[in-house]
Amino acid sequence: MTDKATRPAADRVVVRVPASTANLGPGFDSLGMALSIYAWVDLAPAERTVVTLHGDHLEGVALDKSNLIYEVAQSVFARAGVELPELAIGIRSDIPLTRGLGSSASAIVGALVAANALIGEPLSQDELFQMATALERHPDNVGASIYGGMIAAAWDGHRAEAVRFDPPEALRFLAAIPDFELATKSARGVLPRQVAREDAVFNVTHSSLLTAALATGRLDVLRHALRDKLHQPYRAPLIPGMERVLREAPEHGALGAVLSGAGPTLLALAEAGADAEGLESFVGEALAEAGVQAELRWLKPDLNGPSVRLLHAGDADFGAAPDAVLPSRAGTEVRL
């Protein structure tokens, strides 16, 4: 065991990580944004490894050393030359699993950031981003959770690059989260291996327009810029009501609507001050008429990325639950 292994930076580390949405319509596997739903990862050195689950949305999570958080944390320690083979791990997530809101990306990012903080942050943010991308294989989701805000990202299989910027302050999201799961593998399985050149050009131009519109605050352009021909038309049959929501949402106060990641969550983008109740009614009714029950939640971009709290044994809240140590930010669930 190295010297670093005997002197962790704290007795306990709690990290809060935002959810993410990817693609945003035409930005397939390249655009991502952090959203105001959170997961928590809690790490502490221990005599034996134990995993404690807090709250819902954690069905099927392993309670031994096959746990994803444990494995990712150990990859950080190995890269830093540190040995901490036994950990007390706490996990809480308000991010629904397999709904297209980056639940696995947030878990990976939380584990990377928490493990790095526990040993004094020997790895840079870019190193964590590279490790996260190699694990998740989606730089848009992990990049949004690591950096916060909006990112444009690319990965060539060896190195990922990301450019971050703040999305428009007035941007809000009505998330319609269906009561069924949709695995990314299944959602990718319906995509064609080849597309027409016209469709590829359509998406390149609209993705560029969308990125520029969000970077400059041109919300008026979103209705046109959010259109996609690479993945949403093929995934729509998997999500009853999706096609209608994406097509008609602008008639009910939205700037546009998209499938979040691989789905099944749908996001209607709106500007602060829009008709919130009218948009909620339309989205809820459109999905209900298609036989889909969905939870509706108003969200906003998270601009900060992970929050980290180092705790020592004498701290008053040392034994508190992760979400009590780092509560969700006030106002993360918003109204227009």
N, C-alpha and C positions, 0 to 999 in steps of 0.2 A: 504494500500500500504506500502511495506517495505521501509527502508531507501535506499536500492539499487535501487529501482524503481525511486527515485527522483534524483539519481546521476549516470546516464549512463556514460560509459567510454568515449563516444564521442557523437557528435551531429548527426553523420552519419557514417555508416560502409558500405564499399563496399568489396565484396569477389569475386574473380575469381576462378572458379573450372574447372579442366580438365574433358573431356569426358573419357569414359572407354570402353574397349572391354573385354568381358568375354569368358570363355571356352578355347579359343585358340586351338580348335580342341578337344583333348581328355580330357581336364581339366574341364569337365562338372560341373558347379556350384561350382568350386573350384579355378580356376585360373583367374586372372584379370590383366589388365595393363592400366595405365593412358595414354591418348593420347592427342596430341597437338591441340585439338579443345576445345573451352571454353564456359562456361556459367557464367553469372554475377548475383549476388544477392545483392541488395542495401536496407538497412534498416535504418530507422530513427524514433525516437519518434515523434508522431503527435497528433493533437487535434482530428482528425478523420482518419479512415483508408482509404487510397487511394492506388490503384495499378496502376503503370505506366509500359507499355510494350515498350521495345526498340527493333527495328529490326524485323527480320522474325523468323520463327520456333516457334511461340507462339500462333498458332491458337487454339481457344477454351479455353484459360487460363482464369480462373475466375477473376473477377475484384472486388470482395467483400471479406468478411471474410471466405468464403468457399475456398479461394485460398490456394493451397498447402503450399506456402511459409509462409503465415500467420499462418496456423495451426501448421506447424512444429516449427516455431519460438515460438509460445505460449507454445508448449510442453517443450521447453528449459526453458522458464521463469518459468513455473510451477514447473519444477524439481529444479530450483535454488531458488524458493521462492520469485520470483519477479513478479510484476504486471506492464505490459506495454500493456494495452488492445488496444491502437490505434497506428497504424504504417503507415508510408509512405514507400511503397514497390516499388522498381524498379527491373525489370527483363529484362535481355537480354540473348539470347542463340544463339550461332552459331552452336549448336549441333542439327541436324535434329531429329524431334520427331519420335518415334517408328521405328527406323532404326537399332537398335541393337548397339547403341553407348552410352548407359547409360544416356539418357537425363533425365529420372526421378531420377536416382541415383544422378546425379550432382545437380539437383534442391534441393533434400533433403539435401545433404551434404552442399550445399551453404547456405541453410536456417539455418541449425544447427550451422555452423561455424559463420555466421554473427550474429545470435541472441546471441550466447555465447560471441562473441567479444564485442557486444554492451553493455553487462552488466559486463564486466571485466573478462571474461573467468573463471567463477567458476567451469565449468565442464571440466574434462580431455578429452584428445583426445580419450582414450579408451571408456569413457562414450558416447561420440558422435558416435563412431563406433558402439557401442551396440544399441543405439537408431536408427541409420540409418539402421542397419541390420533388426531390428524388424519392421521398417516401409517398407523397400524395399524387405526384405526377400531374398536378394541376397548379401551375404558378399563380393563376388568377385567384383561386380561393385562398391558398395559404399566404399569398402576397398581401391580399386585402386584410387578413387577420393579423399579419405581422406589422404592416405599415399603417393600417387604418386608412380611412378616406377611400379614394378611387385609385385604382392602378391599371395601367396597361402593361401586360407582361408577355414574355415569350420564353420558350424553353426548347433547346435543340437536342435534348437528351443528355447533354453534358453540363451545360451551364444555363441558368435562368437569369433574365434581366427584367427589371420592373421600374417603371416611372410612376411616382405617386403624385397626386394633386388633390386639392380639396374640391369636392363636388359643390354645386350651387347651394347656398345656405338655405334657400326656400324649398329645396327638394324634399318630398316626403314619399313614403311607400305604404300602400295598403297591401299587406300580405294576406293572401287567401291560402291557408294551409289545410289541404284536404285531410280527411281522417284515414287515408290509406298511404302506405309507403310505396316508393318507386326506386328500386336499386339503380344506381348509375349504370351498371353493366347492362341491365335490361333496356334502359333508355338509350344507351349507345348502340345496342344490338339492332335497333330499327333504322339506324342511319345508313344511307347508301355508301358504298365504298368509292363511288365516283359521282361527280355532279357535273352538270353542264357548265361550260365556261361562262355563260351569261349569268348563271346563279352565283358563281364564284366572284365575278366582277361586281355583281349587285351587293354582295356582302362586304367586299373590301371597301367599296365606296361608302356604304352606309355605316360601317364600323368606324371609318375615318371621320365621317360627318358627326357621328355620335360622340366620339372622343373629343373633337373640337368643340362641339356644342356644350358638353359638360364642363370642359376646361374653361370656357369663356362665359358660362352662364346663360347661353342661348336656349332657354327652356322652350321657346316657341318652335324650335326646330325638332324637338324630340318626337312629335307625332310621326314625322317622316323618317327620322334617323333610326328609330327603334325597329324598323322592319327587317325581317330575316328570311332567307330561303335555304339555309344550310341544315338547320336542325329542328326548329319549331314545327314546320308543317308535317314532318315525319313523326314527331312525338305527340302531336295533338290527339291522335286516336287513342293514346294511352290515358288521356285525361279528359273525361267527358266534360263538356262545357268550355274547354280551354279556347277553342277556335272563336267562339262567340265573344268571350271576354276580351280576347286580344283585339278583335275586330271592332267591337262596339264601345269599349271603355272610354275612348275619347268623346263619345256623344254624351257621357254622363259625368264629365268634369275631370277626366284623367288626361294627362299629357301623352299617355300611351300605356301599353301593358306588355309584359314579357313573361316567359317561363323562367323561373329562378333556377339556375344551374340545369341539372337534368330533370328537375321537377320532383313531385307534382305541384309544389307551391307556385302560385301565380303572383306577380307583383304588378300592381297598378301604380304608376308614377303620377304624382300630383304636386301642384304648387301650393304652398301655404296660403290659405284663404279660399281654396276651392270648395265645392259643395261636398263635404265629407259624407253626410248622411245619404245623399243621392247616389254617390259612388258605391258606398257600402251596400245599399239596397240593391243596386243593379248587380254587383258581383255576387252577392249572396244568393239572389234569386236566380241568376243565370246558372250557377252551379247546382243549386237545389233542383231546378227544373231538369237538369241533366242527371240527377240522381246522386250528386256529390254533396256531402256535408263537409263544411270547411269552417275553421276558426279564422276570424278576421282580426288582424292586429295592425295598428298604425305604427310604423317604424320610421326612423330617420337614419342617415349615415352616421357611423361612428368614426370620428376623425382621429382618435388617439391610439388605436391598436391596443396591445396588451398593457394592463396595469399590474405592477408588481409590488408586493408587500413582504418585507423581511421581518420575521418575528423572532424574538428571543424568549427564553423560558420564563423570564420575569414579567413579560408584558401582560397587561390586564386582560386582553382578549386572545391570549395565546391558545386557549382551548376552544375558541369559538368556531362555528361552522365557516366554511370558506366564503359563502355569500354574506356572512355577517362581518367577516374581516374586511372584505372588499365588496360592499353593496353595489347593486346596479346604480348607475348614475341617475339622479333625479331627472325626470322628464324624458327618459329613454323611450317610453311609450307615449306617443304624441297624438294630439288632435290637430286638425287643420285650423 
